[in-house]
């Protein structure tokens, strides 16, 4: 089973930027689609972005489209979420997850994301 670790969260002013990373811990996810999700304390988990196993297909929530970019590094063992023009409503714990299947065309249905990381806190101040 793939093991994931998120990093890069922190405190940032509105309008600022952060780059989150999702790295494998002892396992590889280079053949799996990957996704980013977020959750505030009093809100349900929300889809943010996803990328296919080969990086050829991406998908974004309407609330972040045009501001956030998901990508994979050249070795495809780390996934990033570049977050620009941050707003206070982006404040949440951000999680990454891997598709339960390998070599899927496109991105998976939300129910198929698994192998969740521990999360990284993002706080955006006004």
ABEGO torsion letter per residue (X at the ends): XBBBBBBGBEBBBBGBBBBBBBBBBGBBAAABBBBBBBBBAABBBBBABBBBAAGABBBBBAAABGABBBBBBAAGABBBBBBBGBBAAABBBBBBBBBABBGBBEBBBAAABBGBBAEBBBBBBX
